[in-house]
Amino acid sequence: MTGQQRNRKPPASYETSYEIRIRGHLGATMLRAFPALRAETQGQDTLLRGAVADQAALHGVLARIEALGLGLLEVRRRPPDTMTTHVKQPLTGSLGS
């Protein structure tokens, strides 16, 4: 295998979809830390959803959650077809940063 073959990003079909539940409502400033993920509030929590390229990218998201001091409640891997059924809904109301 050549270096070029090893460094190629896998096609989007190989990305894995995740739901990541974080304690509390995230404001617009905090949500900017996760541009590739869609967010919605559920009860007192924020649910981030989206495709993650690989395990290293997932660890990057989790490290960002930790660095921001956010409370990680759950990480769930989702089948790829479930991500197409969710519509991105903007967060409304007064949400703290």
GROMACS elastic network, one bead per residue, 0.5 to 0.9 nm:
[ bonds ]
;  ai    aj funct       b0    kb
    1     4     6  0.81933   500
    1     5     6  0.62307   500
    1     6     6  0.68745   500
    2     5     6  0.52726   500
    2     6     6  0.65028   500
    2     7     6  0.88834   500
    3     6     6  0.51909   500
    3     7     6  0.62687   500
    3     8     6  0.88087   500
    4     7     6  0.53578   500
    4     8     6  0.64151   500
    5     8     6  0.55384   500
    6     9     6  0.84692   500
    8    11     6  0.89139   500
    9    12     6  0.87157   500
    9    53     6  0.80098   500
   10    13     6  0.78489   500
   10    14     6  0.60600   500
   10    15     6  0.74954   500
   10    53     6  0.75345   500
   10    54     6  0.85710   500
   11    14     6  0.56518   500
   11    15     6  0.72889   500
   11    53     6  0.87342   500
   12    15     6  0.52334   500
   12    16     6  0.86920   500
   12    51     6  0.84251   500
   12    53     6  0.74515   500
   13    16     6  0.81596   500
   13    80     6  0.81605   500
   14    53     6  0.74395   500
   14    54     6  0.83626   500
   15    51     6  0.57718   500
   15    52     6  0.55750   500
   15    54     6  0.64261   500
   15    80     6  0.80887   500
   16    50     6  0.82730   500
   16    51     6  0.53377   500
   16    52     6  0.54786   500
   16    53     6  0.66045   500
   16    54     6  0.71214   500
   16    55     6  0.89382   500
   16    77     6  0.71203   500
   16    78     6  0.73005   500
   16    79     6  0.75756   500
   16    80     6  0.65690   500
   17    49     6  0.72856   500
   17    50     6  0.53590   500
   17    52     6  0.60750   500
   17    53     6  0.87788   500
   17    76     6  0.85727   500
   17    77     6  0.59461   500
   17    78     6  0.51919   500
   17    79     6  0.65765   500
   17    80     6  0.57180   500
   17    81     6  0.89119   500
   17    82     6  0.83950   500
   17    83     6  0.67920   500
   18    48     6  0.79486   500
   18    49     6  0.56907   500
   18    50     6  0.56756   500
   18    51     6  0.62406   500
   18    52     6  0.71655   500
   18    58     6  0.88253   500
   18    75     6  0.69145   500
   18    76     6  0.55436   500
   18    78     6  0.53632   500
   18    79     6  0.84779   500
   18    80     6  0.89122   500
   18    83     6  0.85553   500
   19    47     6  0.65207   500
   19    48     6  0.56045   500
   19    50     6  0.68917   500
   19    74     6  0.78861   500
   19    75     6  0.58648   500
   19    76     6  0.51424   500
   19    77     6  0.64925   500
   19    78     6  0.69901   500
   20    46     6  0.82320   500
   20    47     6  0.56598   500
   20    48     6  0.50293   500
   20    49     6  0.64262   500
   20    50     6  0.89371   500
   20    72     6  0.76662   500
   20    73     6  0.76854   500
   20    74     6  0.57033   500
   20    76     6  0.63815   500
   20    77     6  0.87595   500
   21    45     6  0.66778   500
   21    46     6  0.58159   500
   21    48     6  0.63540   500
   21    49     6  0.88255   500
   21    71     6  0.86553   500
   21    72     6  0.63287   500
   21    73     6  0.53661   500
   21    75     6  0.64611   500
   21    76     6  0.85004   500
   22    25     6  0.80189   500
   22    26     6  0.84620   500
   22    45     6  0.56939   500
   22    46     6  0.52136   500
   22    47     6  0.63281   500
   22    48     6  0.78279   500
   22    65     6  0.84590   500
   22    70     6  0.67750   500
   22    71     6  0.55306   500
   22    73     6  0.54415   500
   22    74     6  0.72155   500
   23    26     6  0.86761   500
   23    44     6  0.68899   500
   23    46     6  0.64683   500
   23    47     6  0.89112   500
   23    70     6  0.69896   500
   23    71     6  0.50395   500
   23    72     6  0.63708   500
   23    73     6  0.63464   500
   24    41     6  0.84532   500
   24    43     6  0.86812   500
   24    44     6  0.52712   500
   24    46     6  0.61031   500
   24    70     6  0.83970   500
   24    71     6  0.78886   500
   25    40     6  0.88142   500
   25    41     6  0.64680   500
   25    42     6  0.86981   500
   25    43     6  0.88861   500
   25    44     6  0.64464   500
   25    45     6  0.56147   500
   25    46     6  0.53765   500
   25    95     6  0.60478   500
   25    96     6  0.68707   500
   25    97     6  0.83275   500
   26    29     6  0.79113   500
   26    30     6  0.58345   500
   26    31     6  0.62950   500
   26    39     6  0.87855   500
   26    41     6  0.83427   500
   26    45     6  0.83691   500
   26    46     6  0.65267   500
   26    91     6  0.88032   500
   26    95     6  0.62360   500
   26    96     6  0.62496   500
   26    97     6  0.59418   500
   27    30     6  0.54782   500
   27    31     6  0.62310   500
   27    32     6  0.88742   500
   27    91     6  0.82188   500
   27    94     6  0.79614   500
   28    31     6  0.50386   500
   28    32     6  0.63619   500
   28    91     6  0.82521   500
   28    95     6  0.76717   500
   28    96     6  0.81689   500
   28    97     6  0.66415   500
   29    32     6  0.54444   500
   29    33     6  0.75013   500
   29    96     6  0.87539   500
   29    97     6  0.57149   500
   30    33     6  0.56534   500
   30    34     6  0.77986   500
   30    68     6  0.81802   500
   30    96     6  0.88282   500
   30    97     6  0.57508   500
   31    34     6  0.54921   500
   31    35     6  0.70937   500
   31    37     6  0.87060   500
   31    38     6  0.89249   500
   31    39     6  0.76900   500
   31    97     6  0.85694   500
   32    35     6  0.55621   500
   33    36     6  0.89942   500
   33    61     6  0.88770   500
   33    64     6  0.75766   500
   33    65     6  0.87592   500
   34    37     6  0.56301   500
   34    38     6  0.81554   500
   34    39     6  0.89263   500
   34    48     6  0.84044   500
   34    61     6  0.75279   500
   34    64     6  0.85493   500
   35    38     6  0.77647   500
   36    49     6  0.87705   500
   36    50     6  0.68223   500
   36    51     6  0.78007   500
   36    52     6  0.83167   500
   37    48     6  0.58042   500
   37    49     6  0.53177   500
   37    51     6  0.74473   500
   37    52     6  0.87122   500
   38    47     6  0.80947   500
   38    48     6  0.54737   500
   38    49     6  0.51175   500
   38    50     6  0.61951   500
   38    87     6  0.86296   500
   38    88     6  0.58517   500
   38    89     6  0.78204   500
   38    90     6  0.86593   500
   39    46     6  0.66218   500
   39    47     6  0.55626   500
   39    49     6  0.63661   500
   39    50     6  0.89678   500
   39    88     6  0.71191   500
   39    89     6  0.72081   500
   39    90     6  0.74339   500
   39    91     6  0.73719   500
   40    45     6  0.85669   500
   40    46     6  0.57135   500
   40    47     6  0.53905   500
   40    48     6  0.67552   500
   40    49     6  0.84998   500
   40    88     6  0.76861   500
   40    89     6  0.62834   500
   40    90     6  0.70141   500
   40    91     6  0.61336   500
   41    44     6  0.71147   500
   41    45     6  0.57448   500
   41    47     6  0.60480   500
   41    48     6  0.88392   500
   41    91     6  0.69896   500
   42    45     6  0.53099   500
   42    46     6  0.59492   500
   42    47     6  0.67611   500
   43    46     6  0.80386   500
   45    73     6  0.88356   500
   49    83     6  0.77243   500
   49    86     6  0.88074   500
   50    83     6  0.69640   500
   51    80     6  0.81286   500
   51    83     6  0.80413   500
   52    55     6  0.77685   500
   52    56     6  0.89990   500
   52    57     6  0.61535   500
   52    58     6  0.61153   500
   52    61     6  0.89091   500
   53    56     6  0.80744   500
   53    57     6  0.60738   500
   53    58     6  0.77250   500
   54    57     6  0.53410   500
   54    58     6  0.64418   500
   54    59     6  0.88445   500
   55    58     6  0.50158   500
   55    59     6  0.62284   500
   55    60     6  0.85920   500
   56    59     6  0.50897   500
   56    60     6  0.62377   500
   56    61     6  0.88433   500
   57    61     6  0.63850   500
   57    62     6  0.87220   500
   58    61     6  0.51442   500
   58    62     6  0.62870   500
   58    63     6  0.85613   500
   59    62     6  0.50139   500
   59    63     6  0.59667   500
   59    64     6  0.85157   500
   60    63     6  0.50363   500
   60    64     6  0.61723   500
   60    65     6  0.86829   500
   61    64     6  0.51091   500
   61    65     6  0.63338   500
   61    66     6  0.87671   500
   62    65     6  0.50571   500
   62    66     6  0.63163   500
   62    67     6  0.86349   500
   62    72     6  0.82870   500
   63    66     6  0.50554   500
   63    67     6  0.60310   500
   63    68     6  0.85853   500
   64    68     6  0.61350   500
   64    69     6  0.86102   500
   64    70     6  0.88145   500
   65    68     6  0.53225   500
   65    69     6  0.64385   500
   65    70     6  0.54201   500
   65    71     6  0.75964   500
   65    72     6  0.71949   500
   66    69     6  0.50820   500
   66    70     6  0.59260   500
   66    71     6  0.76450   500
   66    72     6  0.78694   500
   67    70     6  0.76915   500
   72    75     6  0.79742   500
   78    81     6  0.82862   500
   78    82     6  0.67470   500
   78    83     6  0.75777   500
   79    82     6  0.57629   500
   79    83     6  0.75371   500
   80    83     6  0.57916   500
   80    84     6  0.76793   500
   81    84     6  0.57836   500
   81    85     6  0.74728   500
   82    85     6  0.55911   500
   82    86     6  0.73111   500
   83    86     6  0.57239   500
   83    87     6  0.86490   500
   84    87     6  0.76604   500
   86    89     6  0.88258   500
   89    92     6  0.89658   500
   91    95     6  0.81468   500
   92    95     6  0.75494   500
